[in-house]
Amino acid sequence: MALLSYTVTLGATATQVTSATVFAECVRLESEAGNALVKFGGSAVSAASYAGSVVADTATASNAVILGPVKAGAIALHDLYLLGTAAQKVHVAVIS
């Protein structure tokens, strides 16, 4: 197992977490303080169609969303997309 981390800068459209082929058993999504709501899902994620959302952190608390743990390699990180306000950042921690 390995711990990987990514800082994803959101684009104007859905942004892929990574283009590398990465399979994970646990993923943690954390939206920086001050961000707008970030939605996550597959490549077709939209404001109306999404798997879940991440509320921005506050000055005193993390509002991270955790996916898993699941069977090793069950989450294809390269198939995970984020949608929010362009230029805002989301931190992603992965156990693969």
C-alpha angles and dihedrals in degrees: 000000000000135000113227129181133198134183107208119199107207120235131208089272134030109315123213113230091222136346090212117099103254126163119196141184095203133024128186120198120195125178117209120250112274095027123131118243112297120210124202136198142105128325092288094055111147140164089270101035119047142129096231146324139242120219115214119260119257126221090266107029143045117228095192122161118220122205111199155310090224135153109309111278096009096124114069101208092193088062093055117099132185127211125193142101115337116256094019117122134232123191117218125194118190136189107203 
